[in-house]
Amino acid sequence: MNPYADALAGLDLPDPLGGFFDFCRERESIRIRRERGEPAPWSEDPIFQNGRFLNVFREDDRGSKAIARFVAPAVSDDARLVHAALFARWCNHPVTLDNLEIRQLEDGAALKRALLTSDRQPWCNTTAYPVEPSRWDAVRISRLDTATLRFFDLRDELTAAIRSCERDIVRATSAVNGFLGLENDFPVFMAMVDIAGFRPDLLDPASHVPTGIGAAPYLDLLQAHLDLASHAATADAVIAAQPTLWPEAKRALLPIDVEYLSCECRKYWSYVNGTKTFTGKNVFIPGRTPLVLVDLPASGEPVQTRVHVLAGGPGSGKSTLANALEQHGFPVTRETSRVLIEGADEDPRVDPIAWQTRVIEADHALFSGLPTDELVIADTSFVENLVFADRAGVEVGPQLMAWVRARRHAKVFFLEPLERYENSDVRKESQQESARLSARIRQAYEDLGYELISVPDASVDERVELISAHLTT
């Protein structure tokens, strides 16, 4: 039974074809505005402001970009391409894929161990992209074993099966799933679409595609409006209408695009219809829904520094203590975010995404430039960025994460929250929020393997004495 079957029942939409392209134009303009760095909201439409939608073109989505980067080295070898594309869709986790090299697929047992012991768990997208176990001779094979072991064992047979399908994506999906026995063959289908994008000589990107349950209601609406006999004919009609209704699009639509966008249109018009509300995974929640991946070219080579860090949440007295330590003759770097805020004419935190991106870039430059063999006291480090970026909806990319793990601080002094808490132009969090952030920051340092030196709530002189004792030992 299709849970979306009645999502558009009773919807007043006289022109579903026009509605399809209206959605495409507005969603694409949001992507462009966001990538230009314009401040949110990127649309005046309250549905787009509150709901979550995929990009119009799949190649612009972060997951598709990660898959393309991972698979690209195997494009010239049919069997390795098939293997890589299937593994990538079973994983479908950008951070995992960006931290792997395609050569690791050649040793499935070692790859399985690496995925199980990675500090970024889960290794695959388990929520938005569930994949059921495969089956062979009545034996269930887990998602992990299928991805790391079974695809390697089967890749020659799978490649031969795909070659026999005369470049037809639907036939290839069925042929590959014959080896896997999935009730929901969607991940197989998406891997075949990926292969078609890389190698149109193996599979035709313009193949008609099956209709998923999420896309069916809107395709039904389009089909009835256009008075056509099938979803395939409907997709052809939508594609034929694009030069007239959306001539400025960056490329022509394919059948897979029409199916995929019909699912997004079904979501959008369900909000209009009142059959969908702003709850659950389709809603942007600041601090829980990453909007942007920020990454920079950064070395992951291990480096032990003599940088000592004053860590802690807002209102823990870091800046006051840093000033006092500087007066005692210790070299001190000031907190990057405070420097940026105090040097601005207006509060630069109006756009949290742009702000956190700016702080990340500035902190990376600061800590990359610090001497490694000289004692320096830093008022916070890049680690705090991991917490504040996550809160704003920014994910720190794999190169930066490797750099954070590799560049080790000498000692980390964790300043416990002060009993007396005051807000300021820089510190706007409530005392309760500050306490939550303090706990998250502590956990972030501990997750990176630091043994924290606790600095209790005490006078500035007592705190200076405690830290000085550690610095001179």
MIMAR-821402 format. One record per residue (C-alpha): chain; x, y, z. Coordinates in nm, 4 decimals. Layout:
# MIMAR-821402
<"A", <X, Y, Z>>
...
//
This chain:
# MIMAR-821402
<"A", <0.0000, 0.0000, 0.0000>>
<"A", <0.1312, 0.3426, -0.0947>>
<"A", <0.1340, 0.5699, 0.2163>>
<"A", <0.1361, 0.8747, -0.0140>>
<"A", <-0.1591, 0.7642, -0.2254>>
<"A", <-0.3986, 1.0265, -0.0850>>
<"A", <-0.1431, 1.3038, -0.0337>>
<"A", <-0.2851, 1.5134, -0.3183>>
<"A", <-0.6489, 1.4094, -0.2908>>
<"A", <-0.8708, 1.7154, -0.3298>>
<"A", <-0.5809, 1.9437, -0.4237>>
<"A", <-0.6918, 2.2508, -0.6207>>
<"A", <-0.4158, 2.2741, -0.8831>>
<"A", <-0.5580, 2.3542, -1.2285>>
<"A", <-0.2198, 2.3297, -1.4035>>
<"A", <0.0031, 2.0539, -1.2582>>
<"A", <0.2513, 2.0960, -1.5442>>
<"A", <0.2933, 2.4639, -1.4638>>
<"A", <0.3154, 2.3724, -1.0939>>
<"A", <0.5967, 2.1283, -1.1714>>
<"A", <0.8080, 2.3940, -1.3401>>
<"A", <0.7162, 2.6596, -1.0812>>
<"A", <0.8639, 2.4290, -0.8193>>
<"A", <1.1769, 2.3700, -1.0273>>
<"A", <1.2423, 2.7381, -1.0886>>
<"A", <1.2014, 2.8422, -0.7251>>
<"A", <1.3990, 2.5493, -0.5807>>
<"A", <1.6842, 2.6102, -0.8252>>
<"A", <1.6883, 2.9823, -0.7465>>
<"A", <1.7212, 2.8943, -0.3753>>
<"A", <2.0287, 2.6837, -0.4501>>
<"A", <2.1864, 2.9627, -0.6520>>
<"A", <2.1183, 3.2282, -0.3869>>
<"A", <2.2522, 3.0085, -0.1101>>
<"A", <2.5696, 2.9205, -0.3007>>
<"A", <2.6302, 3.2893, -0.3698>>
<"A", <2.6404, 3.3418, 0.0055>>
<"A", <2.3239, 3.5510, 0.0195>>
<"A", <2.1602, 3.5624, 0.3645>>
<"A", <1.8631, 3.3421, 0.4438>>
<"A", <1.5761, 3.3120, 0.3798>>
<"A", <1.6415, 3.2422, 0.0135>>
<"A", <1.2713, 3.2351, -0.0752>>
<"A", <0.9618, 3.4301, 0.0233>>
<"A", <0.7597, 3.1084, 0.0049>>
<"A", <0.6897, 2.9880, 0.3627>>
<"A", <0.6895, 2.6263, 0.2471>>
<"A", <1.0426, 2.6569, 0.1138>>
<"A", <1.1435, 2.8477, 0.4259>>
<"A", <1.0240, 2.5732, 0.6602>>
<"A", <1.0416, 2.2498, 0.4606>>
<"A", <1.3375, 2.0537, 0.3302>>
<"A", <1.3635, 1.9710, -0.0389>>
<"A", <1.6327, 1.8172, -0.2540>>
<"A", <1.8010, 2.0215, -0.5244>>
<"A", <1.6415, 2.0188, -0.8685>>
<"A", <1.9442, 1.8564, -1.0279>>
<"A", <2.0706, 1.5521, -0.8423>>
<"A", <2.4330, 1.6333, -0.9248>>
<"A", <2.4057, 1.9415, -0.7017>>
<"A", <2.3212, 1.7398, -0.3916>>
<"A", <2.6048, 1.6746, -0.1486>>
<"A", <2.5504, 1.2996, -0.1495>>
<"A", <2.5614, 1.2755, -0.5281>>
<"A", <2.8793, 1.4850, -0.5372>>
<"A", <3.0475, 1.2543, -0.2870>>
<"A", <2.9433, 0.9471, -0.4858>>
<"A", <3.0749, 1.1016, -0.8088>>
<"A", <3.4125, 1.1812, -0.6477>>
<"A", <3.4405, 0.8301, -0.5066>>
<"A", <3.3405, 0.6442, -0.8233>>
<"A", <3.5293, 0.8589, -1.0772>>
<"A", <3.8658, 0.6706, -1.0567>>
<"A", <3.6945, 0.3473, -1.1694>>
<"A", <3.5114, 0.4833, -1.4744>>
<"A", <3.7316, 0.3152, -1.7340>>
<"A", <3.7030, -0.0351, -1.5812>>
<"A", <3.3517, -0.1813, -1.6168>>
<"A", <3.3668, -0.4244, -1.3238>>
<"A", <3.5322, -0.1776, -1.0868>>
<"A", <3.2779, 0.0883, -1.1884>>
<"A", <2.9829, -0.1411, -1.1151>>
<"A", <3.1391, -0.2424, -0.7825>>
<"A", <3.2131, 0.1184, -0.6807>>
<"A", <2.8691, 0.2482, -0.7810>>
<"A", <2.6885, -0.0196, -0.5822>>
<"A", <2.9104, 0.0255, -0.2764>>
<"A", <2.8610, 0.4036, -0.2912>>
<"A", <2.4816, 0.3707, -0.2950>>
<"A", <2.4863, 0.1164, -0.0114>>
<"A", <2.6922, 0.3658, 0.1873>>
<"A", <2.5361, 0.6937, 0.0640>>
<"A", <2.7158, 0.8865, 0.3387>>
<"A", <2.9285, 1.1765, 0.2091>>
<"A", <3.1671, 1.1866, 0.5047>>
<"A", <3.2375, 0.8126, 0.4835>>
<"A", <3.2908, 0.8231, 0.1077>>
<"A", <3.5175, 1.1274, 0.1282>>
<"A", <3.7356, 0.9443, 0.3807>>
<"A", <3.7729, 0.6314, 0.1674>>
<"A", <3.9855, 0.5530, -0.1364>>
<"A", <3.8451, 0.3329, -0.4087>>
<"A", <4.1403, 0.0928, -0.3799>>
<"A", <4.0027, -0.0113, -0.0387>>
<"A", <3.7211, -0.1962, -0.2184>>
<"A", <3.9763, -0.4571, -0.3261>>
<"A", <4.0129, -0.5926, 0.0298>>
<"A", <3.6624, -0.6365, 0.1634>>
<"A", <3.7631, -0.7734, 0.5042>>
<"A", <3.9952, -0.4781, 0.5721>>
<"A", <3.7307, -0.2352, 0.4455>>
<"A", <3.4708, -0.3866, 0.6770>>
<"A", <3.7063, -0.3481, 0.9759>>
<"A", <3.7798, 0.0129, 0.8781>>
<"A", <3.4105, 0.0989, 0.8572>>
<"A", <3.3284, -0.0706, 1.1867>>
<"A", <3.6094, 0.1064, 1.3728>>
<"A", <3.5682, 0.4494, 1.2125>>
<"A", <3.5063, 0.7324, 1.4580>>
<"A", <3.2300, 0.8587, 1.2303>>
<"A", <2.9314, 0.6315, 1.2932>>
<"A", <2.7087, 0.5146, 1.1461>>
<"A", <2.9176, 0.4435, 0.8367>>
<"A", <2.6088, 0.4600, 0.6131>>
<"A", <2.2954, 0.6714, 0.5826>>
<"A", <2.0550, 0.4722, 0.7983>>
<"A", <1.7711, 0.7212, 0.8345>>
<"A", <1.6990, 0.8963, 0.5060>>
<"A", <1.8348, 0.6068, 0.3053>>
<"A", <1.7617, 0.2657, 0.4566>>
<"A", <1.8815, -0.0453, 0.2704>>
<"A", <1.7504, -0.3901, 0.3575>>
<"A", <1.9738, -0.7008, 0.3805>>
<"A", <2.0323, -0.8862, 0.0557>>
<"A", <1.9431, -1.2539, 0.0245>>
<"A", <2.1150, -1.5526, -0.1303>>
<"A", <1.9991, -1.9145, -0.0953>>
<"A", <1.7617, -1.8074, 0.1853>>
<"A", <2.0521, -1.6487, 0.3786>>
<"A", <2.0193, -1.2839, 0.4810>>
<"A", <2.3361, -1.0815, 0.4197>>
<"A", <2.3696, -0.7565, 0.6115>>
<"A", <2.4025, -0.4175, 0.4472>>
<"A", <2.7665, -0.3998, 0.5608>>
<"A", <2.8591, -0.7476, 0.4341>>
<"A", <2.6785, -0.6853, 0.1061>>
<"A", <2.8686, -0.3596, 0.0552>>
<"A", <3.2140, -0.4791, 0.1586>>
<"A", <3.2196, -0.8471, 0.0621>>
<"A", <2.9388, -0.9594, -0.1659>>
<"A", <2.9735, -0.6885, -0.4313>>
<"A", <3.3413, -0.7774, -0.4736>>
<"A", <3.2594, -1.1480, -0.5145>>
<"A", <2.9812, -1.0767, -0.7655>>
<"A", <3.1164, -0.7818, -0.9618>>
<"A", <3.2096, -0.9744, -1.2767>>
<"A", <2.8709, -1.1480, -1.2867>>
<"A", <2.6874, -0.8234, -1.2146>>
<"A", <2.8773, -0.6466, -1.4906>>
<"A", <2.7915, -0.9200, -1.7395>>
<"A", <2.4249, -0.8967, -1.6399>>
<"A", <2.4240, -0.5200, -1.6969>>
<"A", <2.5926, -0.5552, -2.0369>>
<"A", <2.3161, -0.7935, -2.1446>>
<"A", <2.0397, -0.5358, -2.0837>>
<"A", <2.0929, -0.3282, -2.4011>>
<"A", <2.1575, -0.0077, -2.2041>>
<"A", <1.8122, -0.0182, -2.0398>>
<"A", <1.8207, 0.1018, -1.6773>>
<"A", <1.5011, -0.0755, -1.5705>>
<"A", <1.6164, -0.4095, -1.7113>>
<"A", <1.9600, -0.3644, -1.5530>>
<"A", <1.8025, -0.2890, -1.2159>>
<"A", <1.6008, -0.6096, -1.2340>>
<"A", <1.9010, -0.8130, -1.3487>>
<"A", <2.1251, -0.6903, -1.0671>>
<"A", <1.8536, -0.7340, -0.8065>>
<"A", <1.8197, -1.0935, -0.9227>>
<"A", <2.1494, -1.1513, -0.7404>>
<"A", <2.0461, -0.9550, -0.4310>>
<"A", <1.6796, -1.0348, -0.3702>>
<"A", <1.5743, -0.6959, -0.2360>>
<"A", <1.2061, -0.6209, -0.1962>>
<"A", <1.2862, -0.2514, -0.2446>>
<"A", <1.5334, -0.2276, -0.5327>>
<"A", <1.5660, 0.1515, -0.5140>>
<"A", <1.9379, 0.1521, -0.4155>>
<"A", <2.0125, -0.0785, -0.7096>>
<"A", <1.8177, 0.1510, -0.9400>>
<"A", <2.0088, 0.4584, -0.8215>>
<"A", <2.3416, 0.2815, -0.8743>>
<"A", <2.2341, 0.2033, -1.2311>>
<"A", <2.1468, 0.5704, -1.2840>>
<"A", <2.4926, 0.6648, -1.1537>>
<"A", <2.6578, 0.4222, -1.3939>>
<"A", <2.4570, 0.5679, -1.6822>>
<"A", <2.5837, 0.9137, -1.5936>>
<"A", <2.9437, 0.7960, -1.6100>>
<"A", <2.9155, 0.5472, -1.8945>>
<"A", <2.6258, 0.6040, -2.1353>>
<"A", <2.7730, 0.3281, -2.3509>>
<"A", <2.6788, 0.0802, -2.0751>>
<"A", <2.3429, 0.2287, -1.9703>>
<"A", <2.1386, 0.4992, -2.1395>>
<"A", <2.0800, 0.8064, -1.9173>>
<"A", <1.7637, 0.8773, -2.1190>>
<"A", <1.6069, 0.5414, -2.0307>>
<"A", <1.2557, 0.5466, -1.8940>>
<"A", <1.2475, 0.4617, -1.5257>>
<"A", <1.0021, 0.2968, -1.2864>>
<"A", <0.7865, 0.5158, -1.0637>>
<"A", <0.8595, 0.5222, -0.6919>>
<"A", <0.5768, 0.5416, -0.4407>>
<"A", <0.6667, 0.8997, -0.3477>>
<"A", <0.6480, 1.0220, -0.7072>>
<"A", <0.3340, 0.8332, -0.8084>>
<"A", <0.0687, 1.0807, -0.6809>>
<"A", <0.2105, 1.3771, -0.8720>>
<"A", <0.2801, 1.1743, -1.1854>>
<"A", <-0.0812, 1.0530, -1.1693>>
<"A", <-0.1912, 1.4171, -1.1501>>
<"A", <0.0259, 1.5101, -1.4491>>
<"A", <-0.0871, 1.2080, -1.6485>>
<"A", <-0.4548, 1.2890, -1.5982>>
<"A", <-0.3986, 1.6570, -1.6784>>
<"A", <-0.2146, 1.5730, -2.0009>>
<"A", <-0.4560, 1.2891, -2.0887>>
<"A", <-0.1795, 1.0354, -2.1435>>
<"A", <-0.1651, 0.6593, -2.1036>>
<"A", <0.1392, 0.6074, -1.8810>>
<"A", <0.3974, 0.7675, -1.6589>>
<"A", <0.6588, 0.7093, -1.9291>>
<"A", <0.4567, 0.9114, -2.1778>>
<"A", <0.4009, 1.1737, -1.9091>>
<"A", <0.7756, 1.2062, -1.8501>>
<"A", <0.8289, 1.2507, -2.2247>>
<"A", <0.5663, 1.5274, -2.2305>>
<"A", <0.7271, 1.7087, -1.9357>>
<"A", <1.0660, 1.6911, -2.1047>>
<"A", <0.9165, 1.8225, -2.4296>>
<"A", <0.7594, 2.1163, -2.2412>>
<"A", <1.0819, 2.2246, -2.0727>>
<"A", <1.2167, 2.4449, -2.3583>>
<"A", <0.8959, 2.6495, -2.3376>>
<"A", <0.8233, 2.6476, -1.9635>>
<"A", <1.1790, 2.6536, -1.8273>>
<"A", <1.4188, 2.7507, -2.1057>>
<"A", <1.6754, 2.9004, -1.8664>>
<"A", <1.7445, 2.5690, -1.6898>>
<"A", <2.1099, 2.4708, -1.6855>>
<"A", <2.0427, 2.1406, -1.8619>>
<"A", <1.7661, 1.9342, -2.0169>>
<"A", <1.5631, 1.7073, -1.7918>>
<"A", <1.5850, 1.3289, -1.8193>>
<"A", <1.3186, 1.0727, -1.7272>>
<"A", <1.4930, 1.0074, -1.3941>>
<"A", <1.4737, 1.3818, -1.3208>>
<"A", <1.1000, 1.3908, -1.3881>>
<"A", <1.0422, 1.0951, -1.1548>>
<"A", <1.2665, 1.2399, -0.8849>>
<"A", <1.1158, 1.5898, -0.9093>>
<"A", <0.7631, 1.4521, -0.9077>>
<"A", <0.8421, 1.3135, -0.5627>>
<"A", <0.9596, 1.6594, -0.4498>>
<"A", <0.6497, 1.8194, -0.6051>>
<"A", <0.4322, 1.5709, -0.4215>>
<"A", <0.5975, 1.6842, -0.0961>>
<"A", <0.5556, 2.0539, -0.1801>>
<"A", <0.1915, 2.0333, -0.2887>>
<"A", <0.1109, 1.8100, 0.0097>>
<"A", <0.1972, 2.1072, 0.2313>>
<"A", <-0.0324, 2.3242, 0.0188>>
<"A", <-0.3011, 2.0574, 0.0423>>
<"A", <-0.2729, 2.0295, 0.4205>>
<"A", <-0.1964, 1.6567, 0.4108>>
<"A", <0.1627, 1.7186, 0.5214>>
<"A", <0.2792, 1.9343, 0.8120>>
<"A", <0.6130, 2.0765, 0.9186>>
<"A", <0.7221, 1.7930, 1.1422>>
<"A", <0.9853, 1.5217, 1.1319>>
<"A", <1.2847, 1.4838, 0.9054>>
<"A", <1.1584, 1.7207, 0.6354>>
<"A", <1.1898, 2.0269, 0.8590>>
<"A", <1.5000, 2.2396, 0.9052>>
<"A", <1.5883, 2.2571, 1.2737>>
<"A", <1.8778, 2.4919, 1.3551>>
<"A", <2.1583, 2.2958, 1.5148>>
<"A", <2.0272, 1.9593, 1.4000>>
<"A", <1.9887, 1.9860, 1.0250>>
<"A", <2.3164, 2.0465, 0.8388>>
<"A", <2.2597, 2.2755, 0.5410>>
<"A", <2.6156, 2.3269, 0.4285>>
<"A", <2.9351, 2.1241, 0.4198>>
<"A", <3.2439, 2.3394, 0.4816>>
<"A", <3.5794, 2.1885, 0.3956>>
<"A", <3.9247, 2.3263, 0.3203>>
<"A", <4.2442, 2.1737, 0.1843>>
<"A", <4.4204, 2.0731, 0.5057>>
<"A", <4.7008, 1.8354, 0.5938>>
<"A", <4.6152, 1.5315, 0.8009>>
<"A", <4.9794, 1.4642, 0.8901>>
<"A", <5.0258, 1.4221, 1.2691>>
<"A", <5.1670, 1.7325, 1.4384>>
<"A", <5.2331, 1.7716, 1.8108>>
<"A", <5.2261, 2.1387, 1.9064>>
<"A", <5.3025, 2.3383, 2.2196>>
<"A", <4.9687, 2.5189, 2.1912>>
<"A", <4.7768, 2.5143, 2.5191>>
<"A", <4.4017, 2.5799, 2.5014>>
<"A", <4.1575, 2.7595, 2.7293>>
<"A", <3.8360, 2.5728, 2.6487>>
<"A", <3.4813, 2.6038, 2.7731>>
<"A", <3.1352, 2.7330, 2.7018>>
<"A", <3.0165, 3.0932, 2.6810>>
<"A", <3.0525, 3.2808, 3.0078>>
<"A", <3.3202, 3.0550, 3.1586>>
<"A", <3.5706, 3.3410, 3.1889>>
<"A", <3.8039, 3.2448, 2.9049>>
<"A", <3.8704, 3.5954, 2.7754>>
<"A", <3.9261, 3.7401, 3.1229>>
<"A", <4.1658, 3.4573, 3.2053>>
<"A", <4.3464, 3.4944, 2.8716>>
<"A", <4.4038, 3.8640, 2.9430>>
<"A", <4.5363, 3.7837, 3.2908>>
<"A", <4.7755, 3.5193, 3.1568>>
<"A", <4.8995, 3.7645, 2.8972>>
<"A", <4.9731, 4.0153, 3.1747>>
<"A", <5.1816, 3.7431, 3.3418>>
<"A", <5.3970, 3.7229, 3.0308>>
<"A", <5.2468, 3.4274, 2.8476>>
<"A", <5.1914, 3.4597, 2.4707>>
<"A", <4.8151, 3.4460, 2.4059>>
<"A", <4.5940, 3.4336, 2.0959>>
<"A", <4.2484, 3.5853, 2.1308>>
<"A", <3.9251, 3.4051, 2.0458>>
<"A", <3.8633, 3.4423, 1.6713>>
<"A", <3.4872, 3.4908, 1.6921>>
<"A", <3.5229, 3.7634, 1.9566>>
<"A", <3.7796, 3.9483, 1.7430>>
<"A", <3.5502, 3.9318, 1.4395>>
<"A", <3.2459, 4.0509, 1.6354>>
<"A", <3.4238, 4.3360, 1.8122>>
<"A", <3.5781, 4.4554, 1.4864>>
<"A", <3.2471, 4.4696, 1.2974>>
<"A", <3.0172, 4.7686, 1.2560>>
<"A", <2.7132, 4.5386, 1.2710>>
<"A", <2.6624, 4.1990, 1.4322>>
<"A", <2.8009, 3.9515, 1.1723>>
<"A", <2.6007, 3.6617, 1.3214>>
<"A", <2.2754, 3.7578, 1.1477>>
<"A", <2.3294, 3.4750, 0.8975>>
<"A", <2.4461, 3.1772, 1.1118>>
<"A", <2.5634, 2.9748, 0.8103>>
<"A", <2.7798, 3.2516, 0.6671>>
<"A", <2.9049, 3.3421, 1.0144>>
<"A", <3.0165, 2.9921, 1.1107>>
<"A", <3.1794, 2.9437, 0.7717>>
<"A", <3.3753, 3.2656, 0.8249>>
<"A", <3.4876, 3.1634, 1.1749>>
<"A", <3.5917, 2.8184, 1.0518>>
<"A", <3.8061, 2.9694, 0.7780>>
<"A", <3.9611, 3.2263, 1.0136>>
<"A", <4.0379, 2.9687, 1.2844>>
<"A", <4.1906, 2.7314, 1.0326>>
<"A", <4.4206, 3.0098, 0.9136>>
<"A", <4.5065, 3.1078, 1.2727>>
<"A", <4.5982, 2.7630, 1.4007>>
<"A", <4.7728, 2.6597, 1.0789>>
<"A", <4.9985, 2.9635, 1.1227>>
<"A", <5.0878, 2.9151, 1.4888>>
<"A", <5.4384, 2.7866, 1.5625>>
<"A", <5.4410, 2.4252, 1.6738>>
<"A", <5.7550, 2.4419, 1.8883>>
<"A", <5.6770, 2.7529, 2.0935>>
<"A", <5.4460, 2.7770, 2.3943>>
<"A", <5.1241, 2.9588, 2.3040>>
<"A", <4.7978, 2.9880, 2.4965>>
<"A", <4.4897, 2.9931, 2.2735>>
<"A", <4.1585, 3.1366, 2.3865>>
<"A", <3.9498, 2.8426, 2.2494>>
<"A", <4.0559, 2.6261, 1.9554>>
<"A", <3.9050, 2.4908, 1.6369>>
<"A", <3.7286, 2.2221, 1.8424>>
<"A", <3.4682, 2.4710, 1.9651>>
<"A", <3.3825, 2.5312, 1.5991>>
<"A", <3.2628, 2.1723, 1.5697>>
<"A", <2.9936, 2.2410, 1.8285>>
<"A", <2.8887, 2.5866, 1.7114>>
<"A", <2.8897, 2.4837, 1.3449>>
<"A", <2.6679, 2.1851, 1.4198>>
<"A", <2.4288, 2.4107, 1.6078>>
<"A", <2.4024, 2.6435, 1.3059>>
<"A", <2.3515, 2.3684, 1.0488>>
<"A", <2.7068, 2.3480, 0.9127>>
<"A", <2.8998, 2.0215, 0.8825>>
<"A", <3.2786, 2.0327, 0.8968>>
<"A", <3.4191, 1.8340, 0.6044>>
<"A", <3.6553, 1.5339, 0.6107>>
<"A", <3.9772, 1.7194, 0.5286>>
<"A", <3.9241, 1.9663, 0.8112>>
<"A", <3.8279, 1.6862, 1.0485>>
<"A", <4.1471, 1.4976, 0.9619>>
<"A", <4.3430, 1.8174, 1.0297>>
<"A", <4.1713, 1.8662, 1.3672>>
<"A", <4.2520, 1.5096, 1.4714>>
<"A", <4.6128, 1.5296, 1.3549>>
<"A", <4.7117, 1.8725, 1.4943>>
<"A", <4.7401, 1.8000, 1.8654>>
<"A", <4.7364, 2.0582, 2.1417>>
<"A", <4.9789, 2.0233, 2.4326>>
<"A", <4.7212, 2.0661, 2.7123>>
<"A", <4.3561, 2.1662, 2.7251>>
<"A", <4.2349, 2.3606, 3.0281>>
<"A", <3.8581, 2.3250, 3.0544>>
<"A", <3.7016, 2.6201, 3.2350>>
<"A", <3.3995, 2.5136, 3.4348>>
<"A", <3.0926, 2.7424, 3.4046>>
<"A", <3.0884, 3.0417, 3.6370>>
<"A", <2.8120, 3.0675, 3.8930>>
<"A", <2.7748, 3.4362, 3.8102>>
<"A", <2.6686, 3.4606, 3.4468>>
<"A", <2.6197, 3.7821, 3.2529>>
<"A", <2.5092, 3.8446, 2.8946>>
<"A", <2.6977, 4.0883, 2.6723>>
<"A", <2.7074, 4.2080, 2.3110>>
<"A", <2.9247, 3.9058, 2.2319>>
<"A", <2.7633, 3.6523, 2.4667>>
<"A", <2.3913, 3.6275, 2.3942>>
<"A", <2.3162, 3.2721, 2.5089>>
<"A", <2.1100, 3.2161, 2.8218>>
<"A", <2.2809, 3.0581, 3.1207>>
<"A", <2.0962, 2.7319, 3.0521>>
<"A", <2.2058, 2.7273, 2.6882>>
<"A", <2.5596, 2.8122, 2.7939>>
<"A", <2.5622, 2.5111, 3.0271>>
<"A", <2.4444, 2.2838, 2.7448>>
<"A", <2.7118, 2.4208, 2.5123>>
<"A", <2.9747, 2.3739, 2.7818>>
<"A", <2.8837, 2.0056, 2.8105>>
<"A", <2.8933, 1.9589, 2.4334>>
<"A", <3.2318, 2.1306, 2.4070>>
<"A", <3.3725, 1.9109, 2.6826>>
<"A", <3.2458, 1.6037, 2.4983>>
<"A", <3.3961, 1.7239, 2.1681>>
<"A", <3.7437, 1.7487, 2.3221>>
<"A", <3.7083, 1.4124, 2.4933>>
<"A", <3.5915, 1.2505, 2.1699>>
<"A", <3.9165, 1.3720, 2.0137>>
<"A", <4.1168, 1.1995, 2.2857>>
<"A", <4.2099, 1.4957, 2.5068>>
<"A", <4.2435, 1.4511, 2.8835>>
<"A", <4.1073, 1.7795, 3.0112>>
<"A", <4.2532, 1.9730, 3.3008>>
<"A", <3.9572, 2.1098, 3.4938>>
<"A", <3.9732, 2.4747, 3.5990>>
<"A", <3.6999, 2.5301, 3.8608>>
<"A", <3.4984, 2.8450, 3.9229>>
<"A", <3.7429, 3.0521, 4.1265>>
<"A", <3.9044, 3.3944, 4.1317>>
<"A", <4.1113, 3.4987, 3.8304>>
<"A", <4.4316, 3.4875, 4.0366>>
<"A", <4.3560, 3.1338, 4.1546>>
<"A", <4.2864, 3.0218, 3.8003>>
<"A", <4.6082, 3.1834, 3.6754>>
<"A", <4.8051, 3.0097, 3.9505>>
<"A", <4.6579, 2.6692, 3.8619>>
<"A", <4.7328, 2.7057, 3.4914>>
<"A", <5.0799, 2.8515, 3.5486>>
<"A", <5.1696, 2.5496, 3.7576>>
<"A", <5.0825, 2.3177, 3.4688>>
<"A", <5.2682, 2.5325, 3.2167>>
<"A", <5.5906, 2.5228, 3.4128>>
<"A", <5.5943, 2.1483, 3.4710>>
//
